[in-house]
Amino acid sequence: MSSLPLRSARSRLPHQSDRRALGSVQSQHIVLLVKITFVSLICGSSYLAGSLWGRHSLELHNVHVAPMSVGSLFRGGVGSEAGDTSEGDIQCEEAREKFIELKVKEELERHREKLQYTDSIAGASDNLAETKRFPITMERFANGMARVKKDDLDEFFDFGNPMEKGAGTGEEDAIIIYHNKKSLPTSDEALAHSAQYNDGKGIPITDPQTATENCDAMNVVFTGNPESSRQCTALIGNYESYHIQRWMRTNGGKLDSNLPLTHVSRGMAPRGKSNFFAPPADGKFLPVKKHWKMLLTFLQNVDSVLEDLKPILEKVARNNSVVVLTCNQGQSALLMNFACSARRRGFDLGNILVFPSDLETKELAEGLGLQTYYDEKNMGPLPSGEARRYGDKNFKAMMYAKVLCVLYPLLLNYDVLFQDVDIVWYRDPMTFFHDKTANISHFDVLFQHDGSNSVRYAPYSANSGFYYVRANKRSQYLFTSLLYHSDLIITWDSHQQVLVQLLAEHSSLFGLNVKVFNRDTEMFPGGYHYHRRKDFMKKLMKGEMNSYIFHISWTENKDNKLLFLRQMGEWYVTDQCISKTAGEILTAQGIPNDGDSPLVQPCCAAEPIFSCHYKDKPSKLPCKDSASIDRNGRSFW
């Protein structure tokens, strides 16, 4: 069996020490070559310029009087004679020498980097400290890199995005790429060197302050790997882009490794479902034309609505902020439970404004002592029935009311805490958002985490059922834009999905400061904790958490929410008031409708009404004898 032929000495890549010696000799040759080249260019240019000025004469005795020669320009005159010897001649020579030396240095630096690039390709370097991490072919956008602990980086900057803890997850470190040599750290020379050169110790790690001390600007990219797919990320030096293109091997269905990569929507999930698609202008549901009709009604009435709201908000607002809810008759039992539970815990409800979508809900809310505003023109046509499931027609219709009730106070320059009606308070959440020591005052919008990290809610997973908005031009335009995009709400069956995408776009485009609290925070728990965090819920049921609210989200319909709240010991509405109008309740109880809050006494229980329903769901007391609601559900206790 024949062996592979040995490389000849002529074709052998030089050893590192050989290359250094070769580089030294070549550098000397380059110095001589560059000097000769530039002197020749200057003399030649002077000769040519003089010849041209002398009307194309090539007679040598006329060259010295060429008024626009390079030498003459250096000397600063157009009529100098060759025999003149002045300070300008000396300065000219000095300037030319400095110019030549500068060009020589540039050529030497370029030559040195080429040698280092050859070293990295050969892979034969004995001294890894001389091998650059990035070759000169990337020097316009990558000149070094360093690592920073993800948790430390988020704590230092608080980017606003919800952050999963990095420690021990395989996402512990973040990478910082230095586009320019001047952006490298200077307070630690060893770090700066290691960031640029491979020293055999891997990518250097440092703290956020040191890592970014010379970064005048920083692009922040959050990336993950949905469903552990074979995903890659390409960083391309080019015209700056603040959006990410997504490419997948798909023809519109599931991933297929036999297909070429093709450009898709950022909402395309690995399983082949597209979450973002343009609304049709025609067809079965006509969402665009329906949107136009609703928007026209808004534009025709917005001025009168704001005029009506001014005195109401002046009365209700505290610290220039108001708590806002919206509800129809179908969900009114949950609104009543919020009011009753808050009253029994001693909270003052004078800062709350309800936007009912029908007169029946208006009367119930006012009967419990809540201030209301009924926008009949815009909300009157909305359905009064309850949503039976997420995304049904009643659900989508009420999403329009959720847009308007936040936009109106913002346009009048009031901060807004919006919440769904399926919430109970443990502590007044306004005290948190008004806390000057909480270091959140620079955020324009602050959201409870939804709990779901699906593609459709990326990058924020903001819960649209509990959030705080500071009134300013950025937030006002955010919710104006949400109104303009209500055709997407109809098409996508989700107010939340549209709002999250606008948060991302407005954050990038206008600098909107968005904060979504981490999913595992104890301050604002919700359906994610109820269904996924058994350990957390046990502590909450024992009163060991310091939460502000509980949001019974992630639940299919009102009936289940009612049962879950009863089992948690958070239901305060008596049975005689559920699914009844205010008139029916007062008539049945023989109570005149002429006092303040006449529904409080018959409808709000003094103690929570507890009952067991599902053993596999959180409960204040053990419900081991009850059935399971989930398949193969195990007892919570």
C-alpha positions as CSV (number, residue, x, y, z in Angstrom):
1,M,0.0,0.0,0.0
2,S,1.5,3.3,-1.1
3,S,1.8,6.2,1.4
4,L,0.8,9.7,0.7
5,P,3.7,11.7,-0.7
6,L,5.5,14.1,1.7
7,R,5.3,17.8,1.0
8,S,8.4,19.2,-0.6
9,A,10.4,21.8,1.3
10,R,9.3,24.4,-1.3
11,S,5.6,23.9,-0.6
12,R,5.9,23.6,3.2
13,L,4.2,26.4,5.2
14,P,6.9,28.2,7.2
15,H,7.3,27.7,10.9
16,Q,6.2,30.5,13.2
17,S,9.8,31.6,13.9
18,D,10.6,31.4,10.1
19,R,7.6,33.5,9.4
20,R,8.7,36.1,11.8
21,A,12.1,36.3,10.2
22,L,10.5,36.4,6.8
23,G,8.1,39.1,8.0
24,S,11.0,41.2,9.2
25,V,12.8,40.9,5.8
26,Q,9.6,41.6,3.9
27,S,8.9,44.5,6.1
28,Q,12.2,46.1,5.2
29,H,11.6,45.5,1.5
30,I,8.1,47.1,1.9
31,V,9.6,50.2,3.6
32,L,12.0,50.7,0.7
33,L,9.3,49.9,-1.9
34,V,6.7,52.2,-0.4
35,K,9.1,55.1,-0.1
36,I,10.3,54.8,-3.7
37,T,6.7,54.5,-4.9
38,F,5.4,57.6,-3.1
39,V,8.5,59.7,-4.0
40,S,8.0,58.6,-7.6
41,L,4.3,59.4,-7.5
42,I,5.0,62.9,-6.1
43,C,7.7,63.7,-8.6
44,G,5.7,62.3,-11.4
45,S,2.6,64.2,-10.4
46,S,4.6,67.4,-10.1
47,Y,6.2,66.9,-13.6
48,L,2.8,66.0,-15.1
49,A,1.0,69.0,-13.4
50,G,3.7,71.4,-14.5
51,S,3.6,70.0,-18.0
52,L,-0.2,70.4,-18.3
53,W,-0.1,73.9,-16.9
54,G,2.5,74.8,-19.4
55,R,0.1,74.0,-22.2
56,H,1.3,70.4,-22.8
57,S,5.0,71.5,-23.3
58,L,7.4,68.7,-22.5
59,E,10.5,70.9,-22.5
60,L,12.5,70.3,-19.3
61,H,13.6,73.9,-18.9
62,N,10.0,74.9,-18.3
63,V,9.1,72.4,-15.6
64,H,10.5,74.4,-12.7
65,V,8.2,77.3,-13.4
66,A,5.0,75.2,-13.6
67,P,2.7,77.2,-11.3
68,M,0.4,74.4,-10.2
69,S,3.0,71.6,-9.6
70,V,2.6,69.4,-6.5
71,G,5.7,71.1,-5.1
72,S,4.3,74.5,-5.7
73,L,1.0,73.5,-4.0
74,F,2.9,72.2,-1.0
75,R,4.8,75.6,-0.8
76,G,1.5,77.5,-1.0
77,G,2.1,79.7,-4.0
78,V,1.3,79.7,-7.7
79,G,4.1,82.0,-8.9
80,S,7.2,80.7,-7.0
81,E,10.4,80.3,-8.9
82,A,12.5,77.2,-8.7
83,G,15.3,79.2,-7.3
84,D,13.4,80.4,-4.3
85,T,14.5,78.8,-1.1
86,S,12.1,79.6,1.8
87,E,10.5,78.2,4.9
88,G,7.7,76.8,2.7
89,D,10.2,74.5,0.9
90,I,11.3,73.1,4.2
91,Q,7.8,72.6,5.5
92,C,6.9,71.0,2.1
93,E,9.7,68.5,2.5
94,E,8.7,67.7,6.1
95,A,5.1,67.3,5.1
96,R,6.0,64.9,2.3
97,E,8.2,62.9,4.7
98,K,5.5,62.6,7.3
99,F,3.0,61.6,4.6
100,I,5.3,58.9,3.4
101,E,6.0,57.6,6.9
102,L,2.2,57.4,7.6
103,K,1.6,55.4,4.5
104,V,4.5,53.1,5.3
105,K,3.1,52.4,8.8
106,E,-0.3,51.6,7.3
107,E,1.2,49.1,4.9
108,L,3.3,47.5,7.7
109,E,0.2,47.1,9.8
110,R,-1.7,45.6,6.9
111,H,1.2,43.2,6.2
112,R,1.4,42.2,9.8
113,E,-2.3,41.2,10.0
114,K,-2.0,39.3,6.7
115,L,0.8,37.2,8.3
116,Q,-1.3,36.5,11.4
117,Y,-4.2,35.5,9.1
118,T,-1.8,33.1,7.3
119,D,-0.9,31.7,10.8
120,S,-4.6,31.0,11.6
121,I,-5.2,29.3,8.3
122,A,-2.1,27.1,8.6
123,G,-3.0,26.0,12.1
124,A,0.7,25.5,12.8
125,S,1.2,28.4,15.3
126,D,3.3,27.6,18.3
127,N,2.1,30.8,20.0
128,L,-1.7,31.0,20.0
129,A,-1.5,34.5,21.5
130,E,-0.5,35.7,18.0
131,T,-3.6,34.2,16.3
132,K,-6.5,36.7,16.0
133,R,-10.0,35.4,16.9
134,F,-11.4,37.0,13.8
135,P,-9.5,37.3,10.5
136,I,-9.0,40.6,8.6
137,T,-11.9,39.6,6.3
138,M,-14.2,40.4,9.2
139,E,-12.4,43.4,10.7
140,R,-15.3,45.8,9.7
141,F,-17.7,44.2,12.2
142,A,-15.7,41.8,14.4
143,N,-12.5,42.7,16.2
144,G,-12.8,40.7,19.4
145,M,-15.3,39.0,21.7
146,A,-15.8,38.5,25.4
147,R,-18.3,36.7,27.7
148,V,-20.5,38.2,30.4
149,K,-22.8,36.3,32.8
150,K,-26.3,36.6,31.4
151,D,-27.8,37.2,34.8
152,D,-25.2,39.9,35.6
153,L,-25.8,41.6,32.3
154,D,-29.5,41.8,32.7
155,E,-29.2,43.1,36.3
156,F,-26.8,45.8,35.1
157,F,-28.9,47.1,32.2
158,D,-32.4,45.7,32.9
159,F,-33.3,45.4,29.2
160,G,-37.0,45.0,30.0
161,N,-37.4,41.6,28.4
162,P,-38.4,38.8,30.7
163,M,-35.2,36.7,31.5
164,E,-35.0,33.1,32.4
165,K,-32.2,32.5,34.9
166,G,-29.1,31.5,33.1
167,A,-27.1,29.7,35.8
168,G,-26.8,26.0,34.9
169,T,-29.1,26.1,31.9
170,G,-26.7,26.2,29.0
171,E,-27.6,29.8,28.5
172,E,-25.4,31.1,31.4
173,D,-23.1,33.4,29.4
174,A,-23.8,36.1,26.9
175,I,-21.4,37.0,24.1
176,I,-20.3,40.6,23.3
177,I,-18.7,41.1,19.9
178,Y,-16.6,44.2,19.5
179,H,-17.1,45.8,16.0
180,N,-14.3,48.3,16.4
181,K,-10.9,48.0,18.1
182,K,-11.7,51.2,20.0
183,S,-14.7,49.6,21.6
184,L,-12.5,47.0,23.3
185,P,-12.0,47.4,27.1
186,T,-9.0,49.5,28.0
187,S,-9.0,49.2,31.8
188,D,-7.8,45.6,31.6
189,E,-5.1,45.1,29.0
190,A,-5.0,41.3,29.5
191,L,-8.7,41.1,28.8
192,A,-8.5,43.3,25.7
193,H,-5.7,41.1,24.4
194,S,-7.5,37.9,25.1
195,A,-10.7,39.3,23.5
196,Q,-8.7,39.8,20.3
197,Y,-6.3,36.8,20.3
198,N,-6.7,33.1,20.9
199,D,-4.6,32.5,24.1
200,G,-5.8,28.9,24.5
201,K,-8.1,29.7,27.4
202,G,-11.3,30.2,25.5
203,I,-13.4,33.4,25.2
204,P,-12.5,35.6,28.1
205,I,-15.2,36.4,30.7
206,T,-15.6,39.7,32.6
207,D,-18.2,41.9,34.3
208,P,-20.8,44.0,32.4
209,Q,-19.2,47.3,33.4
210,T,-15.7,46.4,32.1
211,A,-17.1,44.6,29.0
212,T,-19.0,47.7,27.8
213,E,-16.9,50.5,29.1
214,N,-15.9,51.7,25.6
215,C,-19.1,50.8,23.8
216,D,-20.7,54.0,22.5
217,A,-23.6,51.9,21.1
218,M,-24.6,48.3,21.7
219,N,-27.0,46.2,19.6
220,V,-28.8,43.6,21.9
221,V,-30.0,40.4,20.3
222,F,-32.0,37.8,22.2
223,T,-32.0,34.4,20.7
224,G,-33.1,30.9,21.7
225,N,-33.7,27.6,20.0
226,P,-37.4,26.9,19.7
227,E,-38.2,23.2,20.2
228,S,-34.5,22.4,20.1
229,S,-34.4,22.5,16.3
230,R,-31.2,22.5,14.3
231,Q,-31.1,26.3,14.2
232,C,-28.2,28.5,13.1
233,T,-27.6,32.3,13.4
234,A,-25.8,34.3,10.6
235,L,-24.2,37.6,11.5
236,I,-23.5,39.5,8.3
237,G,-21.4,42.7,8.1
238,N,-23.7,45.0,6.0
239,Y,-26.0,48.0,6.1
240,E,-27.4,48.0,9.7
241,S,-30.7,46.2,10.3
242,Y,-32.7,46.2,13.4
243,H,-34.9,43.2,12.4
244,I,-34.1,39.5,12.1
245,Q,-34.9,37.6,9.0
246,R,-36.0,34.0,9.6
247,W,-35.3,31.2,7.1
248,M,-36.5,27.6,7.4
249,R,-36.6,24.4,5.4
250,T,-40.3,24.5,4.7
251,N,-42.8,25.0,1.9
252,G,-45.4,26.3,4.3
253,G,-45.8,23.1,6.4
254,K,-43.6,21.2,8.8
255,L,-39.8,21.3,8.7
256,D,-38.4,19.2,5.9
257,S,-34.6,18.8,5.9
258,N,-34.7,17.9,2.2
259,L,-36.0,21.4,1.3
260,P,-33.8,24.4,0.8
261,L,-33.8,27.2,3.3
262,T,-36.4,29.8,2.4
263,H,-37.5,33.1,3.9
264,V,-40.5,32.8,6.2
265,S,-42.5,34.9,8.7
266,R,-40.9,35.3,12.1
267,G,-44.1,33.8,13.4
268,M,-43.5,30.5,11.6
269,A,-43.2,27.8,14.3
270,P,-40.9,24.7,13.7
271,R,-44.0,22.5,13.5
272,G,-45.2,24.4,10.5
273,K,-47.8,26.7,11.9
274,S,-47.7,30.3,10.9
275,N,-48.9,32.6,13.6
276,F,-48.8,35.9,11.6
277,F,-50.7,36.4,8.4
278,A,-52.2,39.4,6.7
279,P,-55.9,39.9,7.2
280,P,-58.0,39.4,4.1
281,A,-59.8,42.4,2.7
282,D,-62.6,40.2,1.5
283,G,-63.9,36.7,2.2
284,K,-66.1,35.1,4.9
285,F,-65.3,37.4,7.9
286,L,-64.4,40.7,6.1
287,P,-62.1,41.7,9.0
288,V,-60.6,44.7,7.2
289,K,-63.9,46.3,6.3
290,K,-65.3,45.6,9.7
291,H,-62.3,47.3,11.2
292,W,-62.8,50.3,8.9
293,K,-66.4,50.6,10.1
294,M,-65.5,50.5,13.8
295,L,-62.6,52.9,13.3
296,L,-64.9,55.4,11.5
297,T,-67.3,55.3,14.5
298,F,-64.3,56.0,16.8
299,L,-63.0,58.9,14.8
300,Q,-66.5,60.5,14.6
301,N,-67.0,60.4,18.3
302,V,-63.6,60.5,20.0
303,D,-63.7,64.2,20.8
304,S,-67.1,64.0,22.5
305,V,-66.0,60.9,24.5
306,L,-62.9,62.6,25.8
307,E,-64.9,65.7,26.7
308,D,-67.3,63.5,28.7
309,L,-64.4,61.7,30.4
310,K,-62.5,64.7,31.6
311,P,-64.5,65.4,34.7
312,I,-64.8,61.7,35.6
313,L,-61.1,61.2,35.4
314,E,-60.4,64.3,37.4
315,K,-62.6,62.8,40.2
316,V,-61.2,59.3,40.0
317,A,-57.5,59.7,39.3
318,R,-54.9,59.7,42.1
319,N,-51.3,60.5,41.5
320,N,-52.4,61.2,38.0
321,S,-53.3,57.5,37.5
322,V,-56.4,55.4,37.3
323,V,-57.2,51.6,37.4
324,V,-59.3,50.6,34.4
325,L,-61.4,47.6,33.7
326,T,-63.9,46.7,31.0
327,C,-66.6,44.1,31.1
328,N,-69.9,42.9,29.6
329,Q,-72.8,41.1,31.3
330,G,-71.5,37.7,30.5
331,Q,-68.4,38.3,32.6
332,S,-70.1,40.4,35.2
333,A,-69.8,37.8,38.0
334,L,-66.0,38.1,37.8
335,L,-66.2,41.9,38.0
336,M,-68.4,41.5,41.1
337,N,-66.0,39.1,42.7
338,F,-63.1,41.5,42.2
339,A,-65.1,44.4,43.8
340,C,-66.4,42.2,46.7
341,S,-63.0,40.6,47.5
342,A,-61.2,44.0,47.3
343,R,-63.8,45.5,49.7
344,R,-63.5,42.7,52.1
345,R,-59.8,43.2,52.2
346,G,-60.3,46.9,53.0
347,F,-59.1,48.4,49.7
348,D,-60.4,51.8,48.6
349,L,-62.0,51.4,45.2
350,G,-62.4,55.1,44.5
351,N,-59.5,55.0,42.0
352,I,-61.2,52.5,39.7
353,L,-63.0,53.3,36.5
354,V,-65.1,50.6,34.7
355,F,-65.9,50.8,31.0
356,P,-69.0,48.6,30.7
357,S,-70.1,47.5,27.2
358,D,-73.8,47.3,28.2
359,L,-76.2,49.0,30.5
360,E,-76.7,45.8,32.7
361,T,-73.0,45.8,33.6
362,K,-73.0,49.5,34.2
363,E,-75.8,49.1,36.8
364,L,-74.0,46.2,38.5
365,A,-70.7,48.0,38.7
366,E,-72.4,51.2,40.1
367,G,-74.4,49.1,42.5
368,L,-71.1,47.9,44.0
369,G,-69.8,51.5,44.3
370,L,-67.6,51.6,41.2
371,Q,-67.3,54.6,38.9
372,T,-68.3,53.8,35.3
373,Y,-68.3,55.4,31.8
374,Y,-70.5,53.8,29.2
375,D,-69.2,54.6,25.7
376,E,-72.5,53.7,23.9
377,K,-71.4,54.7,20.4
378,N,-68.3,52.5,20.3
379,M,-69.1,49.8,22.9
380,G,-72.9,49.6,22.6
381,P,-72.8,47.3,19.5
382,L,-70.5,44.8,21.3
383,P,-72.1,41.5,22.5
384,S,-73.3,41.1,26.0
385,G,-72.8,37.3,26.2
386,E,-69.8,35.6,27.8
387,A,-67.0,34.1,25.8
388,R,-67.3,30.3,25.9
389,R,-63.7,29.9,24.8
390,Y,-60.5,31.8,24.0
391,G,-60.7,33.5,20.6
392,D,-64.5,33.0,20.0
393,K,-66.5,35.9,18.5
394,N,-67.5,37.3,21.8
395,F,-64.0,37.1,23.0
396,K,-62.6,39.0,20.0
397,A,-65.3,41.6,20.1
398,M,-64.5,42.5,23.7
399,M,-60.8,42.9,22.8
400,Y,-61.8,46.1,21.0
401,A,-63.2,47.5,24.3
402,K,-59.8,46.6,25.9
403,V,-58.1,48.9,23.4
404,L,-60.4,51.9,23.8
405,C,-60.6,51.9,27.6
406,V,-56.8,52.3,27.9
407,L,-56.4,54.7,25.0
408,Y,-59.0,57.2,26.3
409,P,-57.3,58.0,29.6
410,L,-53.8,58.0,27.9
411,L,-55.0,60.6,25.4
412,L,-56.0,62.8,28.4
413,N,-52.5,62.3,29.9
414,Y,-53.4,59.9,32.7
415,D,-51.3,56.9,33.6
416,V,-53.3,53.6,33.4
417,L,-53.3,50.4,35.3
418,F,-55.4,48.0,33.1
419,Q,-56.6,44.7,34.5
420,D,-58.9,42.0,33.5
421,V,-61.9,41.2,35.8
422,D,-60.6,37.7,36.7
423,I,-58.1,39.2,39.2
424,V,-58.0,39.4,43.0
425,W,-55.9,41.8,45.0
426,Y,-53.7,40.8,48.0
427,R,-52.0,44.2,48.1
428,D,-52.8,47.4,46.2
429,P,-50.7,47.1,43.0
430,M,-50.6,50.9,42.6
431,T,-48.3,51.1,45.5
432,F,-45.7,49.1,43.6
433,F,-45.9,51.1,40.4
434,H,-45.7,54.4,42.3
435,D,-42.8,53.2,44.4
436,K,-39.9,55.6,43.6
437,T,-37.3,53.1,45.0
438,A,-38.3,50.3,42.7
439,N,-36.1,51.5,39.8
440,I,-38.9,51.1,37.2
441,S,-39.9,54.7,36.7
442,H,-38.1,54.9,33.3
443,F,-40.2,52.2,31.8
444,D,-43.2,53.4,29.6
445,V,-45.1,50.1,29.9
446,L,-44.8,47.3,32.5
447,F,-46.5,43.9,32.1
448,Q,-47.3,40.8,34.0
449,H,-45.6,37.8,32.3
450,D,-48.1,35.6,30.4
451,G,-46.2,32.4,31.2
452,S,-46.1,31.1,27.6
453,N,-42.9,31.4,25.7
454,S,-44.4,30.4,22.3
455,V,-43.3,32.1,19.1
456,R,-46.5,34.1,18.8
457,Y,-45.8,36.0,21.9
458,A,-42.0,36.5,21.3
459,P,-40.0,38.4,22.4
460,Y,-42.0,39.6,25.4
461,S,-44.7,37.2,26.4
462,A,-46.5,40.1,27.9
463,N,-49.9,39.4,29.5
464,S,-52.5,41.8,28.1
465,G,-54.7,41.3,31.2
466,F,-52.5,43.2,33.7
467,Y,-50.2,46.0,32.9
468,Y,-49.3,49.6,33.8
469,V,-48.8,52.4,31.2
470,R,-47.3,55.8,31.8
471,A,-48.9,58.5,29.7
472,N,-46.4,60.0,27.2
473,K,-46.2,60.4,23.4
474,R,-44.6,56.9,23.0
475,S,-47.4,55.1,24.9
476,Q,-50.1,57.2,23.4
477,Y,-49.0,56.3,19.9
478,L,-48.5,52.6,20.9
479,F,-52.2,52.3,21.8
480,T,-53.3,54.5,18.9
481,S,-51.4,52.0,16.7
482,L,-53.1,49.1,18.4
483,L,-56.5,50.7,17.6
484,Y,-55.4,51.0,13.9
485,H,-54.4,47.3,13.9
486,S,-57.7,46.0,15.2
487,D,-58.2,44.2,11.9
488,L,-55.3,42.0,13.1
489,I,-57.0,41.4,16.4
490,I,-60.0,40.1,14.5
491,T,-57.9,38.0,12.2
492,W,-55.5,36.5,14.7
493,D,-58.2,36.0,17.4
494,S,-55.9,37.7,19.9
495,H,-55.5,41.2,21.3
496,Q,-52.4,40.0,23.2
497,Q,-50.6,38.7,20.1
498,V,-51.0,42.0,18.3
499,L,-50.0,44.1,21.3
500,V,-46.8,42.1,21.8
501,Q,-45.7,42.6,18.2
502,L,-46.4,46.3,18.4
503,L,-44.4,46.4,21.6
504,A,-41.4,44.9,19.8
505,E,-41.8,47.3,16.8
506,H,-42.3,50.4,18.9
507,S,-39.4,49.6,21.2
508,S,-37.1,49.3,18.1
509,L,-38.6,52.2,16.2
510,F,-39.4,54.8,18.8
511,G,-37.4,53.7,21.8
512,L,-40.5,52.6,23.8
513,N,-39.2,51.3,27.2
514,V,-40.9,48.0,27.8
515,K,-40.7,45.9,31.0
516,V,-42.1,42.4,31.4
517,F,-41.6,41.0,34.8
518,N,-39.9,37.6,34.9
519,R,-42.2,34.6,34.8
520,D,-41.1,33.3,38.2
521,T,-41.6,36.5,40.1
522,E,-43.8,36.2,43.1
523,M,-45.3,39.7,42.7
524,F,-47.8,39.0,39.9
525,P,-48.6,35.3,39.6
526,G,-51.3,34.0,37.2
527,G,-52.5,31.0,35.3
528,Y,-48.9,29.7,34.6
529,H,-48.3,29.4,38.3
530,Y,-51.8,27.9,38.9
531,H,-51.4,25.1,36.3
532,R,-47.6,24.6,36.2
533,R,-46.0,25.7,39.5
534,K,-47.4,23.4,42.2
535,D,-44.6,24.4,44.6
536,F,-45.4,28.1,44.2
537,M,-49.2,27.6,44.6
538,K,-48.7,25.6,47.8
539,K,-46.9,28.5,49.4
540,L,-49.5,30.9,48.1
541,M,-52.3,28.9,49.6
542,K,-50.4,28.9,52.9
543,G,-50.0,32.7,52.8
544,E,-46.2,32.4,52.5
545,M,-45.9,34.6,49.3
546,N,-45.8,38.4,49.2
547,S,-47.8,38.7,46.0
548,Y,-49.8,41.8,44.9
549,I,-52.4,40.0,42.8
550,F,-53.5,36.7,41.4
551,H,-54.7,36.5,37.8
552,I,-56.7,33.4,37.0
553,S,-55.6,33.4,33.3
554,W,-54.8,30.3,31.2
555,T,-58.4,29.1,31.9
556,E,-60.9,28.3,29.1
557,N,-64.0,30.1,30.3
558,K,-65.8,31.9,33.1
559,D,-67.4,28.8,34.6
560,N,-64.0,27.2,35.3
561,K,-62.6,30.5,36.6
562,L,-65.4,30.7,39.1
563,L,-64.8,27.1,40.3
564,F,-61.0,27.6,40.6
565,L,-61.5,30.8,42.6
566,R,-63.9,29.1,44.9
567,Q,-61.5,26.3,45.5
568,M,-58.7,28.8,46.2
569,G,-60.8,30.6,48.8
570,E,-61.0,33.7,46.7
571,W,-64.7,33.8,45.8
572,Y,-66.9,36.4,47.5
573,V,-70.1,36.7,45.4
574,T,-73.2,35.1,46.8
575,D,-75.1,32.7,44.6
576,Q,-78.2,34.8,44.6
577,C,-76.4,37.5,42.6
578,I,-74.7,35.4,40.0
579,S,-76.1,35.9,36.4
580,K,-78.7,38.4,37.7
581,T,-79.2,42.0,36.8
582,A,-79.1,44.7,39.4
583,G,-82.8,45.2,39.2
584,E,-83.5,41.5,39.7
585,I,-81.2,41.3,42.7
586,L,-82.7,44.4,44.4
587,T,-86.3,43.4,43.7
588,A,-85.7,39.9,45.1
589,Q,-84.1,41.2,48.2
590,G,-86.7,44.1,48.6
591,I,-83.9,46.7,48.6
592,P,-84.6,50.1,47.2
593,N,-82.3,51.4,44.5
594,D,-81.7,54.8,46.1
595,G,-78.6,54.5,48.2
596,D,-74.9,54.2,47.6
597,S,-73.6,50.8,46.7
598,P,-76.9,48.9,47.3
599,L,-75.6,45.6,45.9
600,V,-72.7,45.3,48.5
601,Q,-74.9,43.9,51.3
602,P,-76.8,41.2,49.3
603,C,-74.0,40.2,47.0
604,C,-70.6,40.5,48.8
605,A,-70.0,37.7,51.4
606,A,-68.2,38.6,54.6
607,E,-66.0,35.5,54.3
608,P,-64.8,33.7,51.2
609,I,-67.1,31.0,49.8
610,F,-65.1,27.8,49.6
611,S,-66.0,24.6,47.8
612,C,-64.0,21.7,46.4
613,H,-64.2,20.8,42.7
614,Y,-61.0,19.3,41.3
615,K,-58.4,17.4,43.4
616,D,-55.6,18.1,40.9
617,K,-55.9,21.9,41.1
618,P,-54.7,24.3,43.8
619,S,-57.0,24.6,46.8
620,K,-57.0,26.3,50.1
621,L,-58.0,23.1,51.8
622,P,-57.3,19.5,50.5
623,C,-59.9,18.3,47.9
624,K,-58.7,14.7,47.6
625,D,-62.2,13.3,47.2
626,S,-63.0,15.4,44.2
627,A,-62.5,14.4,40.5
628,S,-59.6,15.5,38.4
629,I,-60.1,17.9,35.6
630,D,-56.8,17.1,33.7
631,R,-56.2,13.7,32.3
632,N,-54.3,11.5,34.8
633,G,-54.3,14.5,37.2
634,R,-52.8,13.8,40.6
635,S,-53.9,15.4,43.9
636,F,-52.6,18.9,44.6
637,W,-52.2,18.0,48.3
